Amino acid sequence: MVTIDTVLVRADHCLVSEIDNELVMMDVQSGHYFTLDAIGNDIWRRLEQPVRVGDLCVILEQAYASPLDVITADVLRLLDSMTGEGLVKVAA
């Protein structure tokens, strides 16, 4: 389970293409396709380097001027799902 203290980074086995500010991804290991909206795309870009989830949420709070508790809940849900699908991983 992803928490605000988890440090995550993108998995390196995804093919990614941006279309109209959305991200279309294919996990080459599973063959599954995924899409991310503009905010998900922004989160994906910020995961290029390892980042602590709590720090990511603070950055997103500033970028989107939304309450931190709402952003944190949404980001935790998204990253937990992405971790479960193998799209992001705990940084070593």
Secondary structure by P-SEA (a helix, b strand, c coil): cccccbbbbbbccbbbbbcccbbbbbcccccbbbbbcaaaaaaaaaacccccaaaaaaaaaaaccccaaaaaaaaaaaaaaaaaaccccccc
